[in-house]
Amino acid sequence: MAGKKILLVEGVDDKHVLMHVCGTRKVGQLDEITPQDGVDKLLENVPQYLKGTDVEALGILIDADSDLAARWDSLRNLLTDAKYEHVPERPASDGTVLDPPGGTSLLPRVGIWIMPDNQNIGALEDFLLCLVPRGSRLFEHVESSVAAIPEGEQRFAKKDALKAIIHTWLAWQKEPGNPFGTAIKATFLDSTVPQVDVLVSWLKRLFFPQPDDSGVSAQ
């Protein structure tokens, strides 16, 4: 019997986005997409998932936030300590996938995706920005409206401006205020864009590999 296919994510928003991407793009059935209550808890829990004898493939999806290199180094150290081989110095642009060390079945195949694109700082919302229909006059109005909030009336931190823009975009749809995942299903966010193609390819290589899928993905 095949082992479990588990994807660890930071929070509930990530879970629902990945659930709907997997569903709309027919990735395949994962056993778990599990929120970890933040990146620190996720990193803390990775070793126990690596040691889980019933895990066939383990995906790790986290935000780069303001320091992509630090995020990658944290994961790289965990995998190196677990004896994974050939862990690259930098994440692969198309998502990293590592085979079990020495071909052993005692550890799972591991994949890492760092939002938004494995190459730049940012978070889930930066990725979702790519799913907004290009050339939308409404989205242009959303951006200008958020930017035009009078001085002293902006209640969110400058670093959260993109979150405000995405949530305003969803608030102004036919069904206002849908969560991110539901917005993908409703096509208020477009899951057919090339940026999603790359994520879907990584998910398939990790969880449903073909015979020629092996080793670390190209950088």
C-alpha positions in Angstrom: 0.0 0.0 0.0 1.3 3.4 -0.9 2.2 5.8 1.9 0.5 9.1 2.6 0.9 12.3 0.5 1.1 15.2 2.9 1.5 18.9 2.2 2.4 21.2 5.1 1.4 24.8 4.9 1.6 27.8 7.2 -2.0 28.6 7.6 -5.7 28.1 6.7 -5.5 30.5 3.7 -2.7 28.5 2.2 -4.6 25.3 2.8 -7.7 26.5 0.9 -5.8 28.0 -2.0 -3.9 24.7 -2.5 -7.1 22.6 -2.1 -8.8 24.6 -4.9 -5.7 24.7 -7.1 -5.5 20.9 -6.8 -9.2 20.6 -7.5 -9.5 23.0 -10.4 -6.3 21.8 -12.0 -6.9 18.1 -11.4 -3.6 17.5 -9.6 -4.7 14.4 -7.8 -5.9 13.4 -4.3 -3.6 14.3 -1.4 -4.1 12.7 1.9 -3.6 15.8 3.9 -3.1 19.6 3.4 -2.2 20.5 7.0 -1.9 24.1 8.3 0.8 24.5 10.9 -0.2 27.7 12.7 2.7 29.7 11.3 6.2 29.2 9.8 7.9 28.6 13.1 5.6 25.7 14.1 5.9 24.3 10.6 9.7 24.2 10.8 9.5 22.7 14.2 7.3 19.9 13.0 9.1 19.0 9.8 11.4 16.4 11.5 8.6 14.4 12.9 6.9 14.2 9.5 10.2 13.1 7.9 10.3 10.3 10.4 6.7 9.2 9.8 6.9 5.7 8.5 3.6 6.1 6.7 4.6 9.2 4.7 5.5 8.6 1.0 5.8 12.2 -0.1 6.0 15.3 2.0 5.5 18.8 0.6 6.5 22.0 2.4 5.0 25.3 1.3 6.1 28.4 3.1 6.3 32.2 2.5 9.7 33.8 1.7 8.5 36.9 3.6 11.4 39.4 3.7 14.3 36.9 3.6 14.2 34.1 1.1 17.7 33.0 1.9 17.0 32.6 5.6 13.8 30.6 4.9 15.7 28.3 2.5 18.7 27.9 4.9 16.3 26.8 7.7 14.8 24.1 5.5 18.1 23.1 4.0 19.6 22.5 7.4 16.7 20.4 8.5 17.0 18.2 5.4 20.8 18.0 5.6 20.5 16.9 9.3 18.0 14.2 8.2 20.7 12.9 5.7 19.1 14.1 2.5 21.7 14.3 -0.3 22.4 17.0 -2.9 20.3 19.6 -1.2 20.9 22.6 -3.4 22.4 25.9 -2.2 19.3 27.8 -3.5 15.7 26.7 -4.2 14.9 25.6 -7.7 12.9 28.2 -9.6 10.3 25.5 -10.5 10.1 24.1 -7.0 12.6 21.7 -5.3 12.0 17.9 -5.2 14.4 15.6 -3.3 14.4 11.8 -3.5 15.0 9.9 -0.2 18.7 9.6 0.7 20.4 6.6 -0.8 17.1 5.4 -2.3 15.9 4.3 1.1 12.2 3.9 1.7 12.6 4.9 5.3 12.3 8.6 4.5 9.8 10.3 2.2 10.3 12.1 -1.1 10.4 15.8 -0.1 9.3 18.9 -2.0 9.7 22.6 -1.1 7.9 25.6 -2.6 8.7 29.0 -1.2 6.0 31.6 -2.0 5.6 33.4 -4.2 7.9 31.9 -6.8 11.0 30.4 -5.1 13.1 33.3 -6.3 11.7 36.5 -4.8 10.7 37.8 -1.4 7.0 37.9 -0.7 4.1 35.7 0.4 0.9 34.0 -0.6 -0.7 37.3 -1.5 2.1 38.1 -4.0 1.3 34.8 -5.7 -2.4 35.5 -5.8 -1.8 38.9 -7.4 -0.7 37.0 -10.5 -4.1 35.4 -10.6 -6.0 38.7 -10.9 -7.2 39.0 -14.6 -4.7 41.1 -16.6 -5.9 44.5 -17.7 -8.8 44.7 -15.4 -10.1 48.3 -15.0 -11.7 47.3 -11.7 -8.4 46.1 -10.3 -6.7 49.4 -11.4 -9.4 51.1 -9.4 -8.8 48.9 -6.4 -5.1 49.7 -6.5 -5.7 53.5 -6.8 -8.3 53.4 -4.1 -6.1 51.7 -1.6 -3.2 54.1 -2.5 -5.6 57.1 -2.0 -6.5 56.3 1.6 -6.1 59.7 3.4 -3.1 60.1 5.6 -3.8 59.0 9.1 -6.8 56.8 8.0 -4.8 53.8 6.7 -5.3 51.2 9.5 -2.9 48.6 8.1 0.9 48.5 8.1 2.6 49.5 4.9 4.0 45.9 4.6 0.3 44.7 4.5 -0.7 46.9 1.5 -0.8 43.9 -0.9 -3.1 42.0 1.5 -5.4 45.1 1.6 -5.5 45.2 -2.2 -6.3 41.5 -2.7 -9.0 41.6 -0.1 -10.5 44.7 -1.6 -10.5 43.1 -5.0 -12.5 40.1 -3.6 -14.8 42.5 -1.6 -15.8 44.1 -4.9 -16.8 40.9 -6.7 -20.3 39.6 -7.5 -20.1 37.5 -4.3 -18.2 39.9 -2.0 -15.6 38.7 0.4 -15.0 35.2 -0.6 -12.0 33.4 0.9 -9.0 32.9 -1.4 -9.8 29.3 -2.2 -13.5 30.0 -3.0 -12.5 32.9 -5.1 -10.4 30.6 -7.3 -13.3 28.2 -7.7 -15.5 31.2 -8.6 -12.9 32.4 -11.1 -12.5 35.8 -9.4 -8.8 34.6 -9.3 -7.7 32.8 -12.4 -5.9 29.4 -11.7 -5.0 28.9 -15.4 -2.2 31.5 -15.5 1.4 30.4 -16.2 2.4 31.0 -12.5 0.0 28.4 -11.4 1.2 26.0 -14.1 4.6 26.0 -12.4 3.1 25.3 -9.0 0.9 22.5 -10.4 4.0 20.9 -12.2 5.8 20.9 -8.8 2.9 19.3 -7.1 2.6 16.5 -9.7 6.4 15.9 -9.7 6.3 15.6 -5.9 3.2 13.6 -5.3 2.5 11.8 -8.6 5.9 11.4 -10.2 6.3 9.8 -13.6 9.1 7.3 -14.3 11.4 10.0 -15.6 10.9 12.3 -12.6 13.8 11.8 -10.3 16.4 13.8 -8.2 16.5 17.5 -7.6 14.6 19.7 -10.0 16.6 22.0 -12.3 17.4 25.4 -11.1 
